[in-house]
Amino acid sequence: MNDLIEIFRHWNAGRSKVQIHQALGIDRKTIRKYLQTALSEGIQAMPNDPFDELPVA
């Protein structure tokens, strides 16, 4: 779960998949899978909005 949060923090900050991979050491295919799922669900990066944590259901 922490990896997912960190991926979204970096993505929200406008970083590329390669930059996220370099910063976190997470496989680029895993990053791509998570981001594709988010995009298919309508989640967009918002670089001007802070991303502190995922909403709690």
GULUM-49424 format. One record per atom (N, C-alpha, C): residue in one letter; atom name; residue number from 1; x, z, y. Coordinates in steps of 0.2 Angstrom, whole numbers, plus 2048, in hexadecimal, padded with zeros to 3 digits. Example, Ala and Ser with C-alpha at 12.3 -4.5 7.8 and 13.67 -1.06 7.14 Angstrom:
// GULUM-49424
ATOM_type_atom_seq_X_Z_Y
ATOM_a_N_1_842_827_7E4
ATOM_a_CA_1_83E_827_7EA
ATOM_a_C_1_842_827_7F0
ATOM_s_N_2_840_823_7F5
ATOM_s_CA_2_844_824_7FB
ATOM_s_C_2_840_827_800
This chain:
// GULUM-49424
ATOM_type_atom_seq_X_Z_Y
ATOM_m_N_1_804_800_7FA
ATOM_m_CA_1_800_800_800
ATOM_m_C_1_804_800_806
ATOM_n_N_2_80A_804_806
ATOM_n_CA_2_80E_804_80C
ATOM_n_C_2_811_7FD_80D
ATOM_d_N_3_813_7F9_808
ATOM_d_CA_3_816_7F3_809
ATOM_d_C_3_811_7EE_80D
ATOM_l_N_4_80A_7EF_80A
ATOM_l_CA_4_805_7EB_80E
ATOM_l_C_4_804_7EC_815
ATOM_i_N_5_804_7F3_817
ATOM_i_CA_5_804_7F5_81E
ATOM_i_C_5_80A_7F2_822
ATOM_e_N_6_810_7F3_81F
ATOM_e_CA_6_816_7F0_822
ATOM_e_C_6_816_7E9_823
ATOM_i_N_7_813_7E5_81E
ATOM_i_CA_7_813_7DE_81F
ATOM_i_C_7_80E_7DC_825
ATOM_f_N_8_808_7DF_825
ATOM_f_CA_8_804_7DE_82A
ATOM_f_C_8_806_7E0_831
ATOM_r_N_9_80A_7E5_832
ATOM_r_CA_9_80D_7E7_838
ATOM_r_C_9_812_7E2_83A
ATOM_h_N_10_816_7DF_836
ATOM_h_CA_10_81B_7DA_838
ATOM_h_C_10_817_7D4_83A
ATOM_w_N_11_812_7D2_836
ATOM_w_CA_11_80E_7CC_837
ATOM_w_C_11_80A_7CC_83E
ATOM_n_N_12_808_7D2_83F
ATOM_n_CA_12_804_7D3_845
ATOM_n_C_12_809_7D3_84B
ATOM_a_N_13_80F_7D4_84A
ATOM_a_CA_13_814_7D4_84F
ATOM_a_C_13_817_7CD_850
ATOM_g_N_14_814_7C8_84C
ATOM_g_CA_14_816_7C1_84D
ATOM_g_C_14_81C_7BF_849
ATOM_r_N_15_81E_7C3_844
ATOM_r_CA_15_824_7C1_840
ATOM_r_C_15_822_7BC_83B
ATOM_s_N_16_826_7B7_839
ATOM_s_CA_16_825_7B3_834
ATOM_s_C_16_826_7B6_82D
ATOM_k_N_17_824_7B2_828
ATOM_k_CA_17_824_7B5_821
ATOM_k_C_17_82B_7B6_81F
ATOM_v_N_18_830_7B2_821
ATOM_v_CA_18_837_7B2_820
ATOM_v_C_18_83A_7B9_823
ATOM_q_N_19_838_7BA_82A
ATOM_q_CA_19_83A_7C0_82D
ATOM_q_C_19_837_7C6_82A
ATOM_i_N_20_831_7C6_828
ATOM_i_CA_20_82E_7CC_824
ATOM_i_C_20_832_7CD_81E
ATOM_h_N_21_834_7C8_81A
ATOM_h_CA_21_838_7C8_814
ATOM_h_C_21_83E_7CC_815
ATOM_q_N_22_842_7C9_81B
ATOM_q_CA_22_848_7CC_81C
ATOM_q_C_22_848_7D3_81F
ATOM_a_N_23_843_7D5_822
ATOM_a_CA_23_842_7DC_825
ATOM_a_C_23_840_7E1_81F
ATOM_l_N_24_83C_7DF_81B
ATOM_l_CA_24_839_7E3_816
ATOM_l_C_24_83C_7E2_80F
ATOM_g_N_25_83F_7DD_80D
ATOM_g_CA_25_841_7DB_807
ATOM_g_C_25_83C_7DA_801
ATOM_i_N_26_836_7D8_804
ATOM_i_CA_26_830_7D6_7FF
ATOM_i_C_26_831_7CF_7FE
ATOM_d_N_27_82F_7CD_7F8
ATOM_d_CA_27_830_7C6_7F6
ATOM_d_C_27_82B_7C2_7FB
ATOM_r_N_28_82D_7BC_7FD
ATOM_r_CA_28_829_7B8_801
ATOM_r_C_28_823_7B5_7FE
ATOM_k_N_29_823_7B4_7F7
ATOM_k_CA_29_81D_7B2_7F4
ATOM_k_C_29_817_7B8_7F5
ATOM_t_N_30_81A_7BE_7F4
ATOM_t_CA_30_815_7C4_7F5
ATOM_t_C_30_812_7C4_7FC
ATOM_i_N_31_817_7C3_801
ATOM_i_CA_31_814_7C3_808
ATOM_i_C_31_80F_7BE_809
ATOM_r_N_32_811_7B8_806
ATOM_r_CA_32_80C_7B2_807
ATOM_r_C_32_806_7B4_804
ATOM_k_N_33_806_7B7_7FE
ATOM_k_CA_33_7FF_7B8_7FB
ATOM_k_C_33_7FB_7BD_7FF
ATOM_y_N_34_7FE_7C2_801
ATOM_y_CA_34_7FA_7C7_805
ATOM_y_C_34_7F8_7C4_80C
ATOM_l_N_35_7FC_7C0_80F
ATOM_l_CA_35_7FA_7BD_815
ATOM_l_C_35_7F4_7B8_814
ATOM_q_N_36_7F5_7B4_80F
ATOM_q_CA_36_7F0_7AF_80D
ATOM_q_C_36_7E9_7B2_80C
ATOM_t_N_37_7E9_7B8_808
ATOM_t_CA_37_7E3_7BC_807
ATOM_t_C_37_7E0_7BE_80D
ATOM_a_N_38_7E4_7C1_812
ATOM_a_CA_38_7E2_7C3_818
ATOM_a_C_38_7DE_7BE_81C
ATOM_l_N_39_7E2_7B8_81D
ATOM_l_CA_39_7DF_7B2_820
ATOM_l_C_39_7D9_7B0_81D
ATOM_s_N_40_7D8_7AF_817
ATOM_s_CA_40_7D2_7AD_813
ATOM_s_C_40_7CC_7B2_815
ATOM_e_N_41_7CE_7B8_816
ATOM_e_CA_41_7C8_7BD_818
ATOM_e_C_41_7C7_7BD_81F
ATOM_g_N_42_7CA_7B9_823
ATOM_g_CA_42_7C9_7B9_82A
ATOM_g_C_42_7CD_7BE_82E
ATOM_i_N_43_7D2_7C1_82B
ATOM_i_CA_43_7D7_7C5_82F
ATOM_i_C_43_7DC_7C1_833
ATOM_q_N_44_7DD_7C2_839
ATOM_q_CA_44_7E1_7BE_83D
ATOM_q_C_44_7E6_7C3_840
ATOM_a_N_45_7ED_7C1_841
ATOM_a_CA_45_7F2_7C5_845
ATOM_a_C_45_7F0_7C5_84C
ATOM_m_N_46_7F0_7CB_84F
ATOM_m_CA_46_7EF_7CC_856
ATOM_m_C_46_7F5_7CF_859
ATOM_p_N_47_7FA_7CB_85B
ATOM_p_CA_47_800_7CE_85E
ATOM_p_C_47_800_7D3_864
ATOM_n_N_48_7FA_7D2_868
ATOM_n_CA_48_7F9_7D7_86E
ATOM_n_C_48_7F6_7DD_86C
ATOM_d_N_49_7F4_7DE_866
ATOM_d_CA_49_7F0_7E4_864
ATOM_d_C_49_7F5_7E8_85F
ATOM_p_N_50_7F6_7EF_861
ATOM_p_CA_50_7FA_7F3_85C
ATOM_p_C_50_7F7_7F3_855
ATOM_f_N_51_7FB_7F3_850
ATOM_f_CA_51_7F8_7F4_849
ATOM_f_C_51_7FC_7FA_846
ATOM_d_N_52_7F8_800_846
ATOM_d_CA_52_7FB_806_844
ATOM_d_C_52_7F9_807_83D
ATOM_e_N_53_7F3_806_83B
ATOM_e_CA_53_7F2_807_833
ATOM_e_C_53_7EC_803_832
ATOM_l_N_54_7EB_802_82B
ATOM_l_CA_54_7E5_7FE_829
ATOM_l_C_54_7DE_803_82A
ATOM_p_N_55_7D9_800_82C
ATOM_p_CA_55_7D3_804_82D
ATOM_p_C_55_7D1_807_826
ATOM_v_N_56_7CE_80D_827
ATOM_v_CA_56_7CC_811_821
ATOM_v_C_56_7C5_810_820
ATOM_a_N_57_7C3_80E_81A
ATOM_a_CA_57_7BC_80D_818
ATOM_a_C_57_7B8_813_817
